[in-house]
Amino acid sequence: MNGRTILRVVFPKPQQHSHWFLCFSTSASYNIGTCIATLQSYAHNTNLSKGKEIHSYLLKNAFFASPPAITSLISMYSKCTHMDYALKVFNFPTHLDKNVFAYNAIIAGFVANGLSQHGFALYRQMRHLGILPDKFTFPCVIRACGDAVENFEVKKIHGLLFKLGLEFDVFVGSALVNTYLKFAMLVEAHEVFEELPVRDVVLWNSMVTGYAQIGKFEEALRVFRRMGENGLVPSRYTATGVLSIFSVIRDFDNGCAVHGFVTKMGYDSSTVVSNALIDMYGKCKCVSDALSVFDIMNEKDIFSWNSIIAVHEHCGDHYGTLRIFDRMLGNGVQPDLVTVTAVLPACTHLAALMHGREIHGYMVVNGFGKEESNSDFDYVLLNNALMDMYAKCGNMRDARMLFDNTREKDVASWNIMITGYGMHGYGDEALDMFSRMCKAHMTPNEISFVGLLSACSHAGMVKEGLEFLSEMESKYGVSPSIEHYTCVIDMLCRAGQLMEAYDLVQIMPFKADPVGWRSLLAACRLHKDTDLAEIAARKVIELEPGHCGNYVLMSNVYGVVGRYEEVSEVRHTMKQQNVKKRPGCSWIELMNGVHVFITGDRNHPQTDFIYAGLNSLTAVLQEDGYVPSI
C-alpha cells in the first residue's frame, strides 16, 4: 500500500525457488514449513496451477489444520486473483477457529482485488466474533472504507486505534491520511500527519498522492517541497505522484525537471515511473518525448503499451496509433479493453476497416463483452465505438447488424446510426431510424438533429430538412443551434439554392460561423456565382484570416470563370498574409497496414513503383481523351 509491502505472517523463505521445486518433484514427503515456503514462492509468481498442487498435498497429508498453511493458501489464491478459492479455504474446515492472521489474509485479498465491501464485511464479522484486529488489519480495512465510501466507519476505526494504542503506527497513519484525503477531510488528514512522531517517505507520499487525487494540486506540491526541506529524498512513488500532477496541469517544464531527477536517481528503470513519464509527455502533447521514454524501457507492461497508444490518439496521430498497435501485437502482447477502446477511434478516423474488423474479431474470440466491462455503461460505450467504426468506414451493413443485436442502446447508439446513414447518402434509412428512435421512447438530442439534417443535406431532401428545422423546438423540445443552421445552409447550397442559403445566413438568430460561409463559398464555385462568392469570401476571411481554404476556394471561383488576374491577386494576398496551403493527405489500407501519403510525397519505400503506376494510369486516361484541370 502506497509503495510499502506489509507482511502479515512471516515464514522462512527458500534460498532458491528451483531447490524447492526440485524437492517437490523428487521427494516422497516434506514438512509443513517447506509447503508454506513454496506457497509463498508461487504466490509471488502467481503460479496458480502449482499452488493448487500444494493445496492438494496439504489436504492429502492432513497438514490443512495448520493455521499458517491456511493463511498461505489464502494469500496464494488472492495473489492469483481467485478470491472464490481463497474464501473456500478461509471457510474450511469450519470446526477450526479462525485467527487474526487468516482474517488479515482474506481481508487483504478482497481489498487488493477491488472487492473492498466484501473485505469490510469480513472485518465486521471478525469484530462480532471478538477477534481483536492488529496493526496489520487496519491499513487494509481503512483502505476498504475509502473504496466503499464509508467515511463514518473511518472515524470509528480511528477511535478504536486510540483504544488499542495503534494511533502512532506509521503504516496505519499512512492509510488514514490517504483515506481522509479521499473523502476531502483535509483537517483530519493534516492532524494525523502532524501528530505522527515518525514520518517516513511513504507517509509523505500518502499526503502528496492524496492531495493530487482530489485535485488539490497546489497543496500536493507544497507538501512535496516541504518533504525536500525536511531532508527526505523522494522515492519513485513520490515521483509518479508528482508526475501525475504535472500531467493534469500540463506543466511540461516541471515535468521535464522531474524526468531529470528520476534519471539521476535511477528511478527511470522502474516501469511504473516510465509509464508516468509517458503519460505526462502525452498530456503535454509531446509525442516524440513520450516515444523516446517508451523506446528505451527495458520492460514494458500492458500499461506501457496502452499509455503510448493513448498518447498518439490523444494528439490526433491516428496513423501512429495503429503503427504502435501493430508493434504491440508483433511483440506478442495481448490487448485488453483499454487498448481496444483507444485503437478503435483511430480505425474510425482513418477508415481502416480491416484493422477494425480484426479488433472486433479479437474481441469476440477472447470474450470481450459485458462480463469484462466494469458496468453496463462501459458495455454500451464499447458497442457504440464498434458501430461508429463500421459506420465511418462505410460498412453500414455490419453497423446495422451490431445495432440490431445490441439489447442495451442509449441515445448515442441511435445517433451513430442516423449519422452513418446520412453521411453515406442513405437519407430514407436515416429518417426511418429517427422515426424508430422516437417510437422506442428515446428522446432525441442536439446531436440527433445534426445527423438528421446532415442526412437531408447529403440526400437532397430539402423539404424534409426545412421541416425538421422548424419543428425541432416545438415538437421535440430541442433548440436549434449554430450547428443545425450550418447543416441547413449546406443542404440549400448542395441543392443549388444559393440565395435561399444566403437569406438564411442573414436571418438566423446566430452569427454565421466560418463553416457556414465556406459552404456557401464552395457552392458559389460550383455554380459560378462570383458576386455572392466575393461576399462570402469577405466574411469568412474576416472570421478566419489564417485559414488557407478560404483563399483557395476564392481562387478556384475566379479560375472557373476565367478571371485569372483575380486568381493572381488572391495568391499574392496569401503570400502577404503568410498563409500557406497545407498539403493534401491521403491514406489507403492494405493487407500490410495503413499507408499515408501527402502531396508530392517520395518518402514511401516503394515510391518508384507507385509513381510508375500513377504515370501509367494517367497515360491511359489521356489516351481516352482526359484533359487534366490545372
Protein Blocks (a to p, Z undefined) as FASTA:
>chain_A
ZZiacdfbdcdddfblklmmmmmmmpmbdcfklmmmmmmmmmmnopaklmmmmmmmmmmn
opmmpmklmmmmmmmmmmnopaklmmmmmmpcfkbccdfklmmmmmmmmmmnopamlmmm
mmmmmmmnopacdfklmmmmmmmmmmnopaklmmmmmmmmmmnopmmpmklmmmmmmmmm
mnopaklmmmmmmmpmbdcfklmmmmmmmmmmnopamlmmmmmmmmmmnopacdfklmmm
mmmmmmmnopaklmmmmmmmmmmnopmmpmklmmmmmmmmmmnopaklmmmmmmmpmbdc
fklmmmmmmmmmmnopaklmmmmmmmmmmnopacdfklmmmmmmmmmmnopaklmmmmmm
mmmmnopafklpmbfklmmmmmmmmmmmmmmnopamlmmmmmmmpmbdcfklmmmmmmmm
mmnopamlmmmmmmmmmmnopacdfklmmmmmmmmmmnopaklmmmmmmmmmmmnopacd
fklmmmmmmmmmmnopamlmmmmmmmpcbdcdfklmmmmmmmmmmnopaklmmmmmmmmm
mmmmmbmklmmmmmmmmmmnopaklmmmmmmmmmmnopacdddddddddfkbccdddehi
akbfklmmmmmmmmmmmmmmmmnopacdZZ
